[in-house]
Amino acid sequence: MSFLSPLFSTLGSLLTHLADAVEPLFGGSATAAAIVVLTCCVRLALLPLARSAARGERTRAELAPRLAELKRKHGKDPERLREEGAKLYAETGASPLSGCLPTLAQLPVFYVMYHLFSTGDGGDLLEHTLLGAPLGGRWTGALGHGGVFGAQGLVYLGLFALIAAVATWTYVRNRKAAAALPAPVAGDEQVPGMAAMAKVLPLLSFGTLVTAGVVPLAAGLYLATTTTWTAVERALLQPLRTPREAAAERGPKARPSAA
């Protein structure tokens, strides 16, 4: 772990300076506010990746009819189906995993945040609080100080409520987006593994809720902020389309499949 010490030290120093800057506004919760600001800065830096992922998802949606045709032609030959699918993605420059890049890019920052508030490396940061709840504490610890509805417990309930609300909104939105797809595309797995991934991705935010219940409050605050950012970002970069709008964008070639 020693080779990561400079990274821990840098992030800790950055949080301290940010907290000092916002302390006049947030008082004792300045470090918590600094975590939110830092998270937003990280997401802003990753905006080019998010835009690329959004373009990739639009491209994959446009490729859906062609992928469905490949499945009809080579459904009995999985190896040929994989080869033709990979060739199609290569021709268009799309990737079935491009949407995961913004999430993967955040993992190092989340790990450092988790480590800072889980060990002594965080120094004085461990003593900072959010509305009285220690940023280095966990939900189980809060339950021992007044229970679920105690002062600290209510902070966690608010955090969980925010994550749950974002997760529910994301799940419903993804269901609506899937409903806009034509039935043959929505029901078929054009590329092995894609259908499973499509089912799992909408549930990841609910997994975030579970994670927030076991990590330090500071890391949970990071998760709540980044999932909220993701929801807003997707709404702006990938607005929902009605089935009619989706069909219009696919063009005349898509119409025969609906007959």
C-alpha positions in Angstrom: 0.0 0.0 0.0 3.0 2.3 0.5 3.2 3.2 -3.2 -0.3 4.7 -2.9 0.6 6.9 0.1 1.3 10.0 -2.1 -2.1 9.6 -3.6 -3.8 9.4 -0.2 -1.8 12.4 1.0 -2.6 14.5 -2.1 -6.4 13.8 -1.8 -6.3 14.4 1.9 -4.6 17.7 1.5 -7.0 18.7 -1.3 -10.0 17.9 0.9 -8.5 19.9 3.7 -8.0 22.9 1.5 -11.5 22.7 0.0 -13.0 22.3 3.5 -11.1 25.5 4.6 -12.5 27.3 1.6 -16.1 26.4 2.3 -16.0 26.5 6.1 -17.6 30.0 6.3 -20.7 28.6 4.5 -20.9 25.1 6.0 -19.3 25.3 9.4 -18.7 21.9 11.0 -19.9 20.1 7.9 -17.3 21.8 5.7 -15.4 18.6 5.0 -18.6 16.9 3.9 -19.3 19.8 1.5 -15.7 19.5 0.3 -16.3 15.8 -0.6 -19.4 16.8 -2.6 -17.4 19.5 -4.4 -14.5 17.1 -5.1 -16.9 14.5 -6.5 -18.4 17.1 -8.8 -15.0 18.1 -10.0 -14.1 14.5 -10.7 -17.3 14.0 -12.7 -16.7 17.2 -14.6 -13.3 15.9 -15.6 -14.9 12.7 -16.8 -17.5 14.5 -18.9 -15.7 13.8 -22.2 -15.9 10.1 -21.3 -19.6 10.4 -20.5 -20.3 12.2 -23.8 -18.4 9.4 -25.6 -20.4 6.8 -23.8 -23.7 8.5 -24.7 -22.7 8.6 -28.4 -21.8 4.9 -28.1 -25.2 4.1 -26.7 -26.9 6.0 -29.5 -24.8 4.1 -32.1 -25.6 0.8 -30.5 -29.3 1.6 -30.7 -28.9 2.4 -34.4 -27.1 -0.9 -34.9 -29.9 -2.9 -33.2 -31.8 -3.8 -36.4 -28.6 -4.9 -38.1 -27.6 -7.0 -35.1 -31.0 -8.6 -35.0 -30.6 -9.5 -38.7 -27.2 -11.1 -37.9 -28.9 -13.1 -35.2 -31.5 -14.3 -37.6 -28.8 -15.4 -40.1 -26.3 -16.9 -37.7 -28.4 -17.7 -34.6 -27.4 -21.4 -35.0 -23.7 -20.6 -35.3 -22.6 -18.7 -32.1 -19.0 -18.4 -33.3 -20.0 -16.8 -36.6 -22.5 -14.5 -34.7 -19.7 -13.3 -32.4 -17.4 -12.7 -35.4 -20.0 -10.8 -37.4 -21.1 -8.8 -34.4 -17.5 -7.8 -33.6 -16.9 -6.9 -37.2 -20.0 -4.6 -37.2 -18.9 -2.9 -34.0 -15.4 -2.4 -35.5 -16.8 -0.9 -38.6 -18.8 1.7 -36.7 -16.3 2.3 -34.0 -18.8 1.4 -31.3 -18.1 -0.7 -28.3 -20.7 -2.6 -26.2 -18.7 -1.7 -23.0 -18.1 2.0 -23.7 -20.9 2.9 -21.3 -19.0 1.4 -18.4 -15.9 3.7 -18.8 -17.1 6.6 -16.7 -17.9 4.2 -13.8 -14.6 2.4 -14.1 -12.6 5.6 -14.2 -14.1 6.6 -10.8 -13.0 3.5 -9.0 -9.5 4.7 -8.0 -11.0 7.9 -6.5 -13.6 6.0 -4.6 -11.0 3.6 -3.3 -8.8 6.4 -2.1 -11.8 8.1 -0.4 -12.7 4.8 1.3 -9.2 4.2 2.4 -8.7 7.7 3.8 -11.7 7.4 6.1 -11.2 3.8 7.0 -7.6 4.0 8.3 -5.4 6.4 10.1 -4.2 7.9 6.8 -7.0 10.3 6.9 -5.6 12.0 10.0 -7.8 14.8 11.3 -10.3 14.1 8.6 -11.6 11.2 10.6 -12.9 13.6 13.3 -14.9 15.7 10.9 -18.7 15.3 10.8 -21.8 15.7 8.7 -24.6 17.1 10.9 -22.9 15.4 13.9 -22.2 12.0 12.3 -18.5 11.2 11.9 -17.3 11.0 8.3 -15.1 8.1 9.3 -18.0 6.3 11.0 -20.4 3.7 9.6 -24.1 3.0 9.8 -23.6 0.3 12.4 -21.8 2.7 14.6 -24.6 5.3 14.2 -27.1 2.7 15.3 -25.2 2.4 18.6 -25.6 6.2 19.2 -29.4 6.7 19.4 -30.6 4.0 17.0 -32.1 4.4 13.6 -33.9 7.6 14.4 -31.1 9.1 16.5 -29.2 12.2 15.4 -26.5 10.2 13.5 -29.0 7.6 12.3 -31.1 10.3 10.6 -28.1 11.4 8.6 -27.7 7.9 7.2 -31.5 7.7 6.6 -31.3 10.9 4.6 -28.3 9.5 2.6 -30.1 6.2 2.0 -33.3 8.0 0.9 -31.4 10.1 -1.7 -29.6 7.0 -3.2 -32.9 5.0 -3.2 -34.8 7.8 -4.9 -32.1 8.2 -7.6 -31.9 4.4 -8.1 -35.7 4.2 -8.5 -35.8 7.1 -10.9 -33.0 5.5 -12.9 -34.7 2.1 -13.0 -38.0 3.6 -14.2 -36.3 5.7 -16.8 -34.3 2.7 -18.1 -37.5 0.7 -18.3 -39.1 3.5 -20.4 -36.1 3.6 -22.6 -36.3 -0.1 -23.2 -40.0 0.2 -24.0 -39.2 2.5 -26.9 -37.2 -0.2 -28.6 -38.9 -2.4 -31.2 -40.0 -5.8 -29.8 -37.6 -7.9 -31.9 -34.6 -5.9 -30.6 -35.7 -5.7 -27.0 -36.4 -9.4 -26.9 -33.3 -10.7 -28.6 -29.7 -11.0 -27.4 -27.9 -9.9 -30.5 -24.4 -10.2 -28.9 -23.7 -12.8 -26.2 -23.8 -11.2 -22.7 -25.5 -8.0 -23.8 -29.0 -9.0 -22.6 -27.7 -9.9 -19.2 -25.8 -6.6 -19.0 -28.9 -4.7 -20.0 -30.8 -6.3 -17.1 -28.0 -5.8 -14.5 -27.1 -2.1 -15.3 -30.4 -0.6 -14.1 -30.0 -2.4 -10.8 -26.5 -1.1 -10.0 -27.8 2.0 -8.2 -29.6 -0.3 -5.8 -26.3 -2.0 -5.2 -24.9 1.4 -4.4 -27.5 1.6 -1.6 -26.2 -1.6 0.0 -22.6 -0.4 -0.4 -23.4 3.0 1.3 -24.6 1.0 4.3 -21.3 -0.6 5.0 -18.6 1.9 3.9 -17.6 5.0 5.9 -20.0 8.0 5.7 -17.5 10.0 3.6 -17.5 7.2 1.0 -21.3 6.9 1.1 -21.5 10.7 0.5 -19.3 10.3 -2.5 -21.5 7.5 -3.8 -24.7 9.5 -3.3 -23.2 12.5 -5.1 -21.9 10.6 -8.0 -25.1 8.6 -8.6 -27.1 11.8 -8.5 -24.7 13.4 -11.0 -25.0 10.3 -13.2 -28.8 10.5 -13.2 -28.8 14.2 -14.2 -26.1 13.7 -16.7 -27.9 10.8 -18.5 -31.1 12.8 -18.6 -29.3 15.7 -20.3 -27.1 13.6 -22.7 -29.6 10.9 -23.5 -33.1 12.3 -23.4 -35.9 9.7 -23.6 -37.6 9.2 -26.9 -41.1 8.0 -27.6 -41.5 4.7 -29.6 -42.5 6.8 -32.6 -39.5 9.1 -32.3 -37.2 6.0 -32.0 -38.7 4.4 -35.1 -38.3 7.7 -37.0 -34.6 7.9 -36.1 -34.1 4.3 -37.3 -35.5 5.3 -40.6 -37.4 3.3 -43.3 -35.2 0.2 -42.9 -36.6 -0.4 -39.5 -40.2 -0.4 -40.6 -40.5 -3.8 -42.1 -39.5 -5.5 -38.8 -42.5 -3.9 -37.1 -45.0 -5.4 -39.6 
